[in-house]
Amino acid sequence: MATLKNTIAKAEKLTGTKIVKDEYNQYSFIYKTRIITFYANGTGENAESHCFYSESLTNRRTTDDRYSDYFPGIFHDNLGQAIRFIDKYRS
């Protein structure tokens, strides 16, 4: 698993913008037509990034159906996988 510090640095280098952290300890940034979110596991220097999720900017949490299995996003194993997916299939 990648460290949180390395993941944030890679995302900021890729996008040229600061990564936003919300009140739920969720980090997010926009890449092309998608928003990528992830969480921190742990605190301080030992924190790791996990639970990478990408979704369309137009569908952002508006079409989730909590009573079914429909969620308009995709989970990824790591940031690199999310970026490669967007570059290959969603550009």
Secondary structure, DSSP 8 states (H G I E B T S, - for coil): --BHHHHHHHHHHHHSS--EE-TTSEEEEEETTEEEEEEEESSGGG-EEEEEEEEESTTTTTS--TTSS--SEEEESSHHHHHHHHHHH--
